[in-house]
Structures are given as C-alpha cells and as structure tokens.
Amino acid sequence: MASRTPRELIELYWTEVWNNRNADLIRELCSDPIIRHDPNSTTALSLEDQIARVKQQSEAAEPYFEHEVLLADDTYVTSVWNMHTRKGDRVELCGIEVFKAVDGKFTDCWNSSYVAGRWGREGDVSVPQNLPAPTMISSLDQVTPEWLQAVFQHAGIDSPRISLSRSVPIGHGNLSVTGRTAITYNANAEEGIRSVVCKITTDIAAAADIAATQDVYRREASAYAFFGAQTPFATPRCYWSKAGADGRTLNLVLQDLSQTTRAVSQVEGCSPAEAVAVGAELARLHTAYWDHPDLGSAAWLLDRKRGASHSADVQLAAAAAFRDRFGNRVASGCLDAIDHFARRAEQDILNLPVGKALIHGEPRVDNVLFEDLPSGPRAWLIDWQFASLGSPMFDLAYFLSGSLEPADRRAVEEGMIKAHQAAIAVCDPAYSLDQARREFKASLPIALHFSVGAVLAIPPGDLEDRLLSTLVERNVSALIDWDCLAS
C-alpha cells in the first residue's frame, strides 16, 4: 500500500482519531515514538502513550476539531484549527500545529499554545465589548493579555487587542509586590497605553498580616477610587483598583511613570529642591480636599486614634526587636529615644492634632517620583496605604524627618512650613503659622513609630538594615531639634 501523504494523515488524525474517537488508528498514523515539541521542551510519546492520551481526553470531553487553514507539502502539514467539546459544558479552543511525516507516518509535532475561543473571522470585532470584570490575581505572572484587556475595558479605555504582556518586578515595597508590565498590541497603538504598573499582594507572610490588620489594601484601593481619573495634584492614574474582602489581597493597575520620572533612594535622601517640590505637591493635595464633605465619614480612611492602644503594643514589640537587631550598629542615644517614644506611643497618637485635610500618611521619598521640568522638579505622590484625615503638617513632618539628611532638612524646614501654612490659609484663614508649627512638632513622633515598626515586616539584609537605621537616625535628629524628647 502506498504511503499516506501528510495531508491524508492529518485528515484522518482529526476526523477519525479525534472526532470519531478511533484512538487505535494512531498505530497507522504515527511513529513510535512521535516527538512532541512545546516551547522549551520536547516529549517523546510512544504509541501506547498517544492512544491513552486521546482516549482520556475523548472520554472526558469529546473534543471535535475543524480546520480553519490547512497547508501541506511532501513532508510537512500545518493545521490552523478550532476545537469545541461535545460533552459537559462547551469549551472552545484554537491553535496551530505543524506535523512532519516520514514514510507515511507522523514523526514530529510542533504545538503552539492553545487559546480559549476560536480563530477570528471577517466581521468579528477586535475586542469583545462585554468582557467580565478582571478576577483577583496573586502574582505578577498572572498579569496576562486577557486580564489587562478586561482592566482597560472596565476602565473605559478603548484599546486594540493586547497580544503580549511582560512583567518585571520593580521597587522595594514593604507591604506589596510591584511590577512594570510592557504591553504589545496586534494593531497600530501609537496612542495606546504601552505599559502599566501592577501592584499586588505581598508574598511575605508577616507583611501580609500587617496589611490585613491595618486594612492597607482596602484603603489604597478606595483612595484611588476616590481620586478618579483626573486629580488636582500629581498622582498616577489608576485603571483598576480592587481589594479582597478579607483584607489580605490587592490588585492595582496604575499609570506607568517610569519613562518620565525618576525615583530617589530613601537611604541617600532627596535634595532641598526636591523636598520643596514634595511640599508643594502635598499642599495641592491638602487644599484640594480640605474639609471635603465625602471624607468626614469615609470608613476606608485610617483612624490612628481608634487603634492607638494596639499600635502602642506593636511599638513596644518593635522597639525590642529593633534593639536586638541593631544594638551594636546604632548609637545608644538613638536606641534610648526609640524606647522613650515606644513607651509613650499611645499618648503620642492620641495627641495628634485633629485636621481637615486628606493626608497621604506615609510620604517618605520612596513613595514619591520626580519629574524633571524646565522649571525644576515636580513630585508625584504614590502609595496610599495610610491615607487619613488629619493635619496637613503630619505629612510635612513625616516627609522632612525621614527623607533628608539633617543638615538639608534644617535648611528648608522653616520655609516649607511657612509656604504650607500660607497655602492652607487660603482655604482656612484661621490656620495660623503658630498652629502649623505646633501640629508639625506633635506629628514628628509618628514618623519614628513607622520607621521602627517596619523592623517587624522587613527581613534582615544589608540594604534593608541600612534603610531602617538611616530612617530612625534622621527621625531622632528631628525629634531632638524640635525638643520633643523633653515634651
């Protein structure tokens, strides 16, 4: 009998072996073994393995294959196929397979990745208009083209079909994992979003516990939802924000500013000019939502005073852990100051000034990106996990006490307080410079609380230890300058 051609083999393979469930015909169609080629791997399948595979899948789902495109020569045959199941819930897949035939039998098969759905035909829309909302994901490798497509559709963004996405980790967030995802489309996308920043749940168990206890994921997702697509101050646009009901999961998809902004090392600290830019942006935030009617009863905002007793217990534990970890590397006076403020943590929190501003709550310099403009740097505020209602001086004190070297802080501190007070006075003429200074001083201990408390979430390491020790040394320096130890 003459050898079957590659075209004849593929017709029998799809029609008889799969559609008619005649798995034993594989003995006539395939070599023993056939080599299956997948991305980065090969698998040798014996005749018995092939037959067992087909029988298993046929019994479970009864797949039915159809050629969309079929092309063959004397050695190779290519099938662009659609498949649907006939048993159970209908499932549709499509793919491309290339087979090599020698002496009338298939010896090799190259498989593309199977994709849900069928191959598009003339008249089909590029992107369906009714995609379901994105599901919650837990790792960067789950940021797929399909997931991003749903994100953009539900953000009201008209986007061509996304064909590829590639995510790489960025940053050193304590309570979340952040990645930059590059996006490729199957059409001209000159105006399309070429990349996004995805922020998801941390993979550090202790940090996840802290995030859940302090409800930081729901708070950040709610903050971005409150801001909307356009903000009166510089913060990245949020395309998608969702937090899990259990408080332990977060999905944010944000505008990627990496091509137009730069980060500044928290350890190195920012320059005086950069500090002034941060102060100006914080003032825009504080004045934009001053005494906003929707914030007075917003349940998502952090209420520090309500959790003061628990926070005090955490501070005592953190102070002990900090001394154990840094006892030989941080000056004894600094360690004594940590212990001093840990003992009075509850009172420091309860003494925080009541304010009318929406505050960032954690404006360290590594929660800021800088855009270099002809007029000088502009600051973009990121990370809203500790947003609260409070004094505008809280943000300024927190930022200045941890993000600059003490000499640089002293050089700009008074001028920045005056500029900030003047901006707030436009909204509230009763807000005086004396009040601003009192609120600034009362807020300084909280920056130290945050820095010391981070020891419970950040594992030891050269960079991590240098970061924590630098922060507390700067915090203590500011507390000494403002005579807070004697208060």
C-alpha positions as CSV (number, residue, x, y, z in Angstrom):
1,M,0.0,0.0,0.0
2,A,1.3,3.5,-0.9
3,S,2.4,5.7,2.0
4,R,-0.2,8.2,3.0
5,T,0.6,11.9,2.3
6,P,0.9,14.4,5.1
7,R,-2.5,15.8,4.1
8,E,-4.1,12.4,4.2
9,L,-2.6,11.8,7.6
10,I,-3.9,15.0,9.2
11,E,-7.4,14.5,7.8
12,L,-7.5,11.0,9.3
13,Y,-5.9,12.3,12.6
14,W,-8.5,15.0,13.2
15,T,-11.6,13.2,11.7
16,E,-11.1,9.6,12.7
17,V,-8.8,9.7,15.8
18,W,-10.4,12.7,17.5
19,N,-13.8,13.4,16.1
20,N,-14.9,9.8,15.7
21,R,-12.9,8.7,18.8
22,N,-10.9,6.0,17.0
23,A,-7.8,6.2,19.0
24,D,-6.4,2.9,17.9
25,L,-5.9,4.3,14.4
26,I,-2.9,6.1,15.8
27,R,-0.9,2.9,15.2
28,E,-1.3,3.5,11.5
29,L,-0.7,7.3,11.5
30,C,2.1,7.9,14.0
31,S,5.6,6.7,14.5
32,D,6.7,5.0,17.7
33,P,7.5,7.3,19.4
34,I,6.3,10.7,18.0
35,I,8.3,13.7,19.3
36,R,6.1,16.5,20.6
37,H,7.7,19.9,20.5
38,D,6.5,22.5,23.0
39,P,8.1,25.8,24.0
40,N,11.4,25.0,25.6
41,S,10.7,21.2,25.8
42,T,10.2,18.0,23.9
43,T,8.2,15.0,24.9
44,A,8.6,11.5,23.3
45,L,5.2,9.8,23.2
46,S,5.0,6.0,22.5
47,L,2.1,4.7,20.5
48,E,0.5,3.4,23.8
49,D,1.0,6.9,25.4
50,Q,-0.6,8.6,22.4
51,I,-3.6,6.2,22.4
52,A,-4.1,6.6,26.2
53,R,-3.9,10.4,25.9
54,V,-6.6,10.5,23.2
55,K,-8.9,8.1,25.0
56,Q,-8.6,10.0,28.2
57,Q,-9.5,13.4,26.6
58,S,-12.2,11.9,24.4
59,E,-13.9,10.2,27.3
60,A,-13.8,13.4,29.4
61,A,-14.9,16.0,26.8
62,E,-15.4,14.5,23.3
63,P,-13.4,17.2,21.5
64,Y,-14.3,18.0,17.9
65,F,-11.7,19.5,15.6
66,E,-12.1,21.6,12.4
67,H,-9.5,23.0,10.1
68,E,-9.5,26.8,9.7
69,V,-6.4,26.6,7.4
70,L,-4.7,23.5,6.1
71,L,-1.4,23.6,4.2
72,A,0.7,20.6,3.2
73,D,3.7,19.6,1.1
74,D,5.5,16.3,0.8
75,T,7.0,16.4,4.3
76,Y,5.1,18.8,6.5
77,V,1.4,19.7,7.1
78,T,0.2,22.7,9.0
79,S,-3.3,22.8,10.6
80,V,-4.8,26.0,11.9
81,W,-7.7,24.5,13.9
82,N,-10.7,25.2,16.0
83,M,-12.0,22.8,18.6
84,H,-15.1,22.6,20.8
85,T,-16.1,20.0,23.3
86,R,-19.3,17.9,22.9
87,K,-19.5,16.6,26.4
88,G,-20.2,18.7,29.5
89,D,-20.0,22.5,29.4
90,R,-19.0,23.7,25.9
91,V,-15.3,24.7,25.7
92,E,-13.8,26.3,22.7
93,L,-10.0,26.3,21.9
94,C,-8.0,27.2,18.9
95,G,-4.4,26.6,17.9
96,I,-1.8,25.8,15.3
97,E,0.1,22.5,14.9
98,V,2.8,21.5,12.4
99,F,3.4,17.8,11.7
100,K,6.4,16.2,10.0
101,A,5.8,12.9,8.2
102,V,8.4,10.3,7.2
103,D,7.5,7.1,5.2
104,G,3.8,7.7,5.7
105,K,3.7,8.3,9.5
106,F,4.0,11.4,11.7
107,T,7.3,11.6,13.5
108,D,7.2,15.1,15.0
109,C,4.6,17.6,16.0
110,W,5.1,21.3,16.9
111,N,2.4,22.8,19.1
112,S,1.5,26.4,19.7
113,S,-0.1,27.4,23.0
114,Y,-3.8,26.7,22.9
115,V,-6.0,29.7,23.3
116,A,-9.6,29.9,24.5
117,G,-12.1,30.7,21.8
118,R,-11.9,30.2,18.0
119,W,-9.9,31.9,15.3
120,G,-11.4,35.2,14.3
121,R,-13.2,35.6,11.0
122,E,-14.1,38.6,8.9
123,G,-16.8,40.5,10.7
124,D,-15.7,39.7,14.2
125,V,-14.9,42.6,16.5
126,S,-11.3,43.1,17.5
127,V,-12.2,43.1,21.2
128,P,-15.5,41.9,22.7
129,Q,-17.5,44.7,24.3
130,N,-18.7,42.6,27.3
131,L,-15.6,41.3,28.9
132,P,-16.2,40.2,32.6
133,A,-14.5,42.2,35.3
134,P,-10.9,41.2,36.0
135,T,-10.6,38.5,38.6
136,M,-8.3,38.9,41.6
137,I,-4.8,37.8,40.9
138,S,-2.0,37.0,43.3
139,S,1.3,37.1,41.4
140,L,2.8,39.1,38.5
141,D,2.8,36.1,36.2
142,Q,-1.0,36.3,36.3
143,V,-0.9,39.7,34.6
144,T,-1.9,38.3,31.2
145,P,-3.1,40.0,28.0
146,E,-6.6,38.8,28.7
147,W,-6.6,40.2,32.2
148,L,-5.2,43.5,31.1
149,Q,-7.8,43.7,28.3
150,A,-10.6,43.4,30.8
151,V,-8.9,46.0,33.0
152,F,-8.8,48.6,30.2
153,Q,-12.4,47.8,29.1
154,H,-13.7,48.3,32.6
155,A,-11.7,51.5,33.0
156,G,-13.5,52.9,29.9
157,I,-10.3,52.8,27.8
158,D,-10.8,51.9,24.1
159,S,-7.9,49.6,23.4
160,P,-6.8,47.3,20.5
161,R,-6.4,43.7,21.3
162,I,-3.4,43.0,23.5
163,S,-1.2,40.3,22.1
164,L,1.7,40.2,24.6
165,S,2.4,41.3,28.1
166,R,5.7,41.0,30.0
167,S,6.0,41.9,33.7
168,V,9.2,42.5,35.7
169,P,9.4,43.4,39.4
170,I,10.3,46.9,40.4
171,G,10.7,48.8,43.7
172,H,11.1,47.5,47.2
173,G,7.6,47.9,48.7
174,N,7.2,46.6,52.3
175,L,3.5,45.6,52.0
176,S,3.0,44.8,48.4
177,V,4.7,43.5,45.2
178,T,5.0,45.9,42.4
179,G,5.9,45.2,38.7
180,R,6.1,47.0,35.4
181,T,4.2,45.4,32.6
182,A,5.1,46.1,29.0
183,I,2.2,45.8,26.5
184,T,2.2,44.8,22.8
185,Y,-0.9,45.1,20.7
186,N,-1.9,43.4,17.5
187,A,-2.7,46.7,15.8
188,N,-1.3,50.2,15.5
189,A,-1.4,51.5,19.1
190,E,0.6,54.8,18.8
191,E,-1.9,56.3,21.3
192,G,-2.3,53.2,23.3
193,I,-1.1,52.5,26.8
194,R,2.3,50.9,26.3
195,S,3.0,49.9,29.9
196,V,1.4,49.9,33.3
197,V,2.5,49.4,36.9
198,C,0.7,46.5,38.7
199,K,0.7,46.4,42.5
200,I,-0.5,43.2,44.2
201,T,-0.4,41.4,47.5
202,T,2.9,40.9,49.2
203,D,4.5,37.4,49.3
204,I,5.9,38.0,52.7
205,A,3.6,36.4,55.3
206,A,4.4,38.8,58.2
207,A,3.9,41.8,55.9
208,A,0.6,40.3,54.7
209,D,-0.5,40.0,58.3
210,I,0.3,43.7,58.9
211,A,-1.5,44.7,55.8
212,A,-4.6,42.8,56.9
213,T,-4.5,44.1,60.4
214,Q,-4.2,47.7,59.3
215,D,-6.5,47.3,56.3
216,V,-4.0,49.0,54.0
217,Y,-5.1,47.2,50.8
218,R,-8.7,48.3,51.0
219,R,-7.6,51.8,52.0
220,E,-5.3,52.2,48.9
221,A,-7.9,50.8,46.5
222,S,-10.5,53.1,48.0
223,A,-8.2,56.1,47.8
224,Y,-7.6,55.7,44.1
225,A,-11.4,55.1,43.5
226,F,-12.0,58.4,45.4
227,F,-9.5,60.3,43.2
228,G,-11.0,59.1,39.9
229,A,-9.4,59.6,36.5
230,Q,-8.4,63.2,37.0
231,T,-6.7,64.6,40.1
232,P,-5.9,68.2,41.1
233,F,-2.4,67.1,42.2
234,A,0.2,64.7,40.8
235,T,-0.5,61.0,41.3
236,P,-0.6,58.2,38.8
237,R,-4.0,57.4,37.2
238,C,-5.4,54.2,38.5
239,Y,-7.0,52.0,35.8
240,W,-8.2,49.3,38.2
241,S,-8.3,49.0,41.9
242,K,-9.7,46.2,44.0
243,A,-9.1,44.8,47.4
244,G,-10.3,41.5,48.8
245,A,-13.0,41.4,51.4
246,D,-10.6,39.6,53.8
247,G,-8.1,42.5,53.7
248,R,-5.3,40.3,52.5
249,T,-5.4,40.8,48.7
250,L,-4.9,43.8,46.5
251,N,-4.9,44.4,42.8
252,L,-4.0,47.9,41.4
253,V,-3.2,48.7,37.8
254,L,-1.6,52.2,37.6
255,Q,-0.2,54.6,35.0
256,D,3.4,53.9,34.4
257,L,5.5,57.0,35.0
258,S,8.9,55.3,34.6
259,Q,9.6,56.9,31.3
260,T,9.0,60.5,32.5
261,T,10.0,60.3,36.2
262,R,12.8,59.0,38.4
263,A,13.0,57.6,41.9
264,V,15.3,58.8,44.6
265,S,16.9,56.4,47.1
266,Q,15.4,56.7,50.6
267,V,18.8,55.9,52.0
268,E,20.5,58.7,50.1
269,G,17.7,61.1,50.7
270,C,16.4,63.8,48.4
271,S,17.9,67.3,47.7
272,P,16.5,70.5,49.2
273,A,15.0,71.4,45.8
274,E,13.3,68.0,45.6
275,A,12.0,68.4,49.1
276,V,10.4,71.8,48.2
277,A,8.7,70.1,45.2
278,V,7.2,67.4,47.5
279,G,6.0,70.1,49.9
280,A,4.3,71.9,47.0
281,E,2.5,68.8,45.9
282,L,1.4,67.9,49.4
283,A,-0.1,71.4,49.7
284,R,-2.0,70.8,46.4
285,L,-3.4,67.5,47.9
286,H,-4.3,69.1,51.2
287,T,-6.0,72.2,49.7
288,A,-7.8,70.2,47.0
289,Y,-9.8,68.1,49.6
290,W,-9.8,70.5,52.6
291,D,-12.9,69.8,54.7
292,H,-14.3,67.6,51.8
293,P,-17.9,66.5,52.7
294,D,-17.3,62.9,51.5
295,L,-14.3,62.4,53.8
296,G,-15.8,63.1,57.2
297,S,-17.5,59.7,57.4
298,A,-15.3,57.7,54.9
299,A,-14.8,54.3,56.5
300,W,-11.8,53.5,54.4
301,L,-9.6,56.2,56.0
302,L,-7.1,55.3,58.6
303,D,-8.2,56.2,62.1
304,R,-5.0,56.2,64.1
305,K,-6.6,57.2,67.4
306,R,-9.0,54.3,67.3
307,G,-6.1,51.9,67.1
308,A,-3.8,53.7,69.5
309,S,-3.7,51.0,72.2
310,H,-2.9,48.3,69.7
311,S,-0.3,50.5,68.0
312,A,1.3,51.1,71.3
313,D,1.7,47.4,71.9
314,V,3.2,47.0,68.5
315,Q,5.7,49.8,69.1
316,L,6.9,48.2,72.3
317,A,7.5,44.9,70.5
318,A,9.1,46.7,67.6
319,A,11.5,48.7,69.9
320,A,12.7,45.5,71.5
321,A,13.1,43.9,68.1
322,F,15.0,46.9,66.8
323,R,17.4,46.9,69.7
324,D,18.0,43.2,69.2
325,R,18.8,43.7,65.5
326,F,20.7,46.9,65.6
327,G,22.1,47.1,69.2
328,N,25.7,47.2,68.0
329,R,25.2,49.3,64.9
330,V,23.0,52.3,66.1
331,A,24.1,54.8,68.7
332,S,22.9,54.1,72.2
333,G,21.2,57.6,72.3
334,C,19.2,56.7,69.3
335,L,18.1,53.4,70.8
336,D,17.2,55.1,74.0
337,A,15.0,57.6,72.1
338,I,13.2,54.7,70.4
339,D,12.5,53.2,73.7
340,H,11.3,56.5,75.1
341,F,8.8,57.1,72.3
342,A,7.7,53.5,72.3
343,R,6.6,53.9,75.9
344,R,4.6,56.9,75.1
345,A,3.3,55.8,71.7
346,E,-0.4,55.6,72.7
347,Q,-0.3,59.2,74.1
348,D,1.5,60.5,71.1
349,I,-1.1,59.0,68.8
350,L,-4.0,60.4,70.9
351,N,-2.3,63.8,71.0
352,L,-2.2,64.0,67.2
353,P,-3.9,67.2,66.0
354,V,-7.4,67.0,64.6
355,G,-7.3,68.2,61.0
356,K,-9.5,68.8,57.9
357,A,-7.0,67.6,55.3
358,L,-6.9,64.4,53.3
359,I,-3.3,63.4,54.1
360,H,-1.1,60.9,52.4
361,G,0.0,59.3,55.7
362,E,3.4,57.9,54.7
363,P,5.1,60.4,52.3
364,R,8.7,59.1,52.5
365,V,10.8,59.9,49.5
366,D,10.5,56.3,48.2
367,N,6.8,57.0,47.9
368,V,7.5,59.9,45.6
369,L,8.6,60.0,41.9
370,F,10.3,63.1,40.5
371,E,9.6,64.6,37.0
372,D,12.4,67.0,35.8
373,L,10.7,70.0,34.2
374,P,12.4,73.2,32.9
375,S,11.0,75.0,36.0
376,G,12.5,72.4,38.3
377,P,11.4,69.0,39.8
378,R,7.8,68.1,40.2
379,A,6.8,65.5,42.7
380,W,4.3,62.7,42.0
381,L,2.8,61.1,45.1
382,I,2.4,57.3,45.1
383,D,1.3,54.6,47.6
384,W,-1.9,55.5,49.5
385,Q,-2.0,52.7,52.1
386,F,-2.1,55.0,55.1
387,A,-4.4,57.8,53.8
388,S,-6.2,59.6,56.6
389,L,-8.0,62.7,57.6
390,G,-5.7,64.9,59.7
391,S,-3.4,67.9,59.9
392,P,-1.5,68.9,56.8
393,M,1.6,69.3,59.0
394,F,1.5,65.5,59.6
395,D,2.6,64.8,56.0
396,L,5.2,67.6,56.0
397,A,6.7,66.4,59.3
398,Y,6.7,62.8,58.3
399,F,8.4,63.6,55.0
400,L,11.0,66.0,56.2
401,S,12.1,64.0,59.3
402,G,12.9,60.9,57.2
403,S,13.7,61.9,53.7
404,L,16.6,64.4,54.0
405,E,19.9,64.4,55.7
406,P,19.5,66.5,58.9
407,A,21.5,69.5,57.5
408,D,19.4,69.6,54.4
409,R,16.2,69.4,56.4
410,R,17.2,72.2,58.7
411,A,18.0,74.4,55.6
412,V,14.4,74.1,54.1
413,E,12.2,73.2,57.1
414,E,11.1,76.6,58.2
415,G,10.5,77.9,54.7
416,M,8.4,74.8,53.8
417,I,6.3,75.1,56.9
418,K,5.6,78.8,56.1
419,A,4.7,78.0,52.5
420,H,2.4,75.2,53.5
421,Q,0.7,77.3,56.1
422,A,0.1,80.0,53.6
423,A,-1.5,77.6,51.1
424,I,-3.8,76.2,53.8
425,A,-4.7,79.7,55.0
426,V,-6.3,80.4,51.6
427,C,-8.8,77.6,52.4
428,D,-9.0,78.4,56.1
429,P,-7.8,81.9,57.1
430,A,-7.8,80.9,60.7
431,Y,-5.0,78.5,60.2
432,S,-2.0,80.3,61.7
433,L,1.7,79.8,61.5
434,D,1.8,79.1,65.2
435,Q,-0.8,76.4,64.8
436,A,1.2,74.9,61.9
437,R,4.4,74.7,64.0
438,R,2.5,73.1,66.9
439,E,1.0,70.5,64.7
440,F,4.3,69.8,62.9
441,K,6.0,69.1,66.3
442,A,3.2,66.9,67.5
443,S,3.4,64.8,64.4
444,L,7.1,64.1,64.5
445,P,7.0,61.0,66.8
446,I,4.7,59.1,64.4
447,A,7.5,59.1,61.7
448,L,9.7,57.3,64.2
449,H,6.9,54.9,65.1
450,F,6.6,53.9,61.4
451,S,10.4,53.5,60.9
452,V,10.8,51.3,64.0
453,G,7.7,49.3,63.3
454,A,9.0,48.4,59.9
455,V,11.5,46.1,61.6
456,L,8.7,43.6,62.2
457,A,7.9,43.4,58.4
458,I,11.2,43.8,56.7
459,P,13.6,40.8,56.9
460,P,17.3,41.4,57.7
461,G,19.6,42.3,54.8
462,D,22.4,44.8,54.0
463,L,20.1,47.2,52.1
464,E,17.2,46.7,54.4
465,D,19.2,47.3,57.5
466,R,20.8,50.4,56.2
467,L,17.4,51.7,55.2
468,L,15.9,51.2,58.7
469,S,18.9,52.6,60.6
470,T,19.1,55.6,58.3
471,L,15.4,56.4,58.8
472,V,15.5,56.2,62.6
473,E,18.7,58.2,62.9
474,R,17.1,61.0,60.8
475,N,13.8,60.7,62.8
476,V,15.5,61.0,66.1
477,S,17.6,64.0,64.9
478,A,14.4,65.9,64.0
479,L,12.8,65.0,67.4
480,I,15.9,66.4,69.2
481,D,15.9,69.6,67.0
482,W,12.2,70.2,68.0
483,D,12.8,69.4,71.6
484,C,10.3,66.5,71.5
485,L,12.2,64.3,74.0
486,A,11.5,66.9,76.8
487,S,7.9,67.3,75.9
